[in-house]
Amino acid sequence: KYREQYLITIRELVSEQIRTQQYITKVSTERDSLQDRVNQLASQLNKAEISGAEAKVVRHKEEEKVSALLQEINSLKDQLHQKSQELKTAEDIVARSNFDVKNTKEYKSLLKDLKLLLSHRDEIKDMRALLIKLQEDN
């Protein structure tokens, strides 16, 4: 009778040991699976933080560019205003002095070039006629 109880007790202990080992294996597997998931999420979080930091750097650079462009725009506006004032002053001077265009260096240079072109008018006509004749022959 003791032997039978002893064997029954051993069987129960072995069964309990097997259930315990199975439970430990199941819990270990779940723990490992959860740890893998935690690692994946931590990696994703790190990548997101890096992307966020990079985006912040890019945004900061863009803000610096915008600031520089705004400064340049303001500088150009100032220059435009200054040049407009200079132009207005020059226009006033011209209006007051009855400025004669024919006495300017640019006008004289342009007039000289036009006279030279007119002097070559006949040569240009002859060349054109020759080209037309050559085209017709071909």
Backbone torsions as a table, in degrees:
resi	resn	phi	psi	omega
1	LYS	NA	-44.1	177.4
2	TYR	-63.4	-36.9	-179.6
3	ARG	-65.8	-40.8	179.5
4	GLU	-65.0	-45.2	177.3
5	GLN	-63.3	-39.6	179.0
6	TYR	-61.6	-46.6	179.5
7	LEU	-64.7	-41.0	179.4
8	ILE	-64.0	-43.8	179.1
9	THR	-62.8	-42.6	178.5
10	ILE	-63.5	-42.5	178.2
11	ARG	-61.3	-44.2	179.2
12	GLU	-63.2	-42.3	178.7
13	LEU	-64.3	-42.0	178.2
14	VAL	-64.2	-43.3	178.7
15	SER	-62.2	-44.2	178.5
16	GLU	-63.9	-39.6	178.1
17	GLN	-62.5	-42.2	179.5
18	ILE	-64.9	-46.2	178.7
19	ARG	-61.3	-40.5	179.6
20	THR	-64.1	-44.9	178.7
21	GLN	-63.6	-40.8	178.0
22	GLN	-64.0	-42.5	179.2
23	TYR	-64.3	-43.9	178.7
24	ILE	-61.6	-42.6	178.6
25	THR	-62.4	-45.3	180.0
26	LYS	-62.4	-46.8	-179.4
27	VAL	-65.5	-39.3	178.3
28	SER	-63.5	-42.3	178.6
29	THR	-62.5	-46.1	178.6
30	GLU	-62.5	-41.5	179.0
31	ARG	-61.6	-45.7	179.6
32	ASP	-62.7	-41.1	178.7
33	SER	-63.5	-44.7	178.5
34	LEU	-65.2	-37.4	178.4
35	GLN	-64.8	-40.2	175.6
36	ASP	-60.6	-43.8	179.8
37	ARG	-64.1	-41.7	177.3
38	VAL	-60.9	-43.7	179.0
39	ASN	-62.1	-42.8	178.6
40	GLN	-61.9	-46.2	-179.1
41	LEU	-66.3	-37.5	177.4
42	ALA	-63.6	-40.3	177.8
43	SER	-63.8	-44.9	178.1
44	GLN	-61.7	-40.7	178.8
45	LEU	-62.9	-44.0	178.4
46	ASN	-61.2	-43.9	178.8
47	LYS	-63.0	-40.6	179.7
48	ALA	-65.9	-40.6	178.1
49	GLU	-64.4	-41.0	178.1
50	ILE	-63.9	-45.1	178.7
51	SER	-61.6	-40.8	178.4
52	GLY	-63.0	-42.3	179.0
53	ALA	-65.1	-42.6	178.5
54	GLU	-63.2	-41.9	178.5
55	ALA	-62.9	-37.5	178.0
56	LYS	-63.7	-42.6	178.9
57	VAL	-63.4	-45.9	179.2
58	VAL	-61.2	-43.6	-179.6
59	ARG	-62.5	-42.3	179.1
60	HIS	-62.5	-42.7	178.1
61	LYS	-61.9	-42.5	179.6
62	GLU	-64.6	-39.2	177.3
63	GLU	-63.5	-39.1	177.1
64	GLU	-64.0	-41.1	178.1
65	LYS	-62.2	-44.2	179.8
66	VAL	-60.7	-44.3	179.5
67	SER	-61.2	-45.5	179.1
68	ALA	-62.2	-41.9	179.7
69	LEU	-65.8	-39.1	177.3
70	LEU	-63.0	-40.9	177.2
71	GLN	-62.7	-43.2	179.4
72	GLU	-64.0	-41.5	178.7
73	ILE	-61.3	-46.1	179.5
74	ASN	-62.2	-40.4	177.9
75	SER	-62.3	-44.7	179.8
76	LEU	-65.6	-36.6	177.1
77	LYS	-62.8	-42.0	177.9
78	ASP	-62.2	-44.5	179.2
79	GLN	-62.6	-41.7	179.3
80	LEU	-61.7	-43.9	178.9
81	HIS	-62.0	-44.0	-180.0
82	GLN	-62.3	-45.6	-179.4
83	LYS	-65.7	-36.6	177.6
84	SER	-62.3	-40.8	177.6
85	GLN	-63.8	-43.7	178.9
86	GLU	-61.6	-42.3	179.2
87	LEU	-63.2	-43.5	179.1
88	LYS	-61.9	-42.9	178.2
89	THR	-61.2	-44.5	179.4
90	ALA	-63.7	-40.6	178.5
91	GLU	-62.7	-40.7	178.3
92	ASP	-62.6	-42.9	179.7
93	ILE	-63.0	-44.7	-179.7
94	VAL	-62.9	-43.5	-178.8
95	ALA	-64.3	-36.5	-178.9
96	ARG	-74.7	-31.4	-173.0
97	SER	-98.0	7.0	-178.2
98	ASN	48.0	56.7	-175.5
99	PHE	-55.1	130.7	-179.4
100	ASP	-103.6	114.0	-177.5
101	VAL	-64.0	-31.8	-176.1
102	LYS	-65.0	-17.9	-179.0
103	ASN	-94.9	4.0	-179.2
104	THR	-84.3	154.4	-179.5
105	LYS	-64.2	-41.0	-179.1
106	GLU	-62.8	-42.8	179.7
107	TYR	-63.3	-43.7	-179.7
108	LYS	-63.9	-40.4	179.2
109	SER	-65.3	-43.2	178.8
110	LEU	-64.0	-42.8	179.1
111	LEU	-61.7	-41.7	178.5
112	LYS	-61.4	-45.3	179.7
113	ASP	-62.8	-41.0	180.0
114	LEU	-65.6	-40.4	177.7
115	LYS	-62.8	-39.4	178.6
116	LEU	-64.5	-42.0	177.4
117	LEU	-62.2	-43.3	179.5
118	LEU	-63.8	-34.1	179.6
119	SER	-68.4	-23.9	179.5
120	HIS	-98.6	12.1	-176.6
121	ARG	-59.6	-45.2	-178.7
122	ASP	-64.2	-40.3	178.7
123	GLU	-62.4	-41.0	-179.9
124	ILE	-64.8	-41.1	177.9
125	LYS	-60.7	-44.9	-180.0
126	ASP	-61.9	-42.4	179.1
127	MET	-63.8	-41.2	179.4
128	ARG	-63.2	-44.3	-179.5
129	ALA	-63.1	-40.5	179.2
130	LEU	-63.2	-45.1	179.4
131	LEU	-61.3	-44.1	-179.1
132	ILE	-62.4	-43.2	-179.5
133	LYS	-64.0	-41.7	178.6
134	LEU	-64.3	-38.8	178.7
135	GLN	-66.9	-38.0	179.2
136	GLU	-68.6	-35.1	179.6
137	ASP	-68.3	-32.3	180.0
138	ASN	-79.2	NA	NA
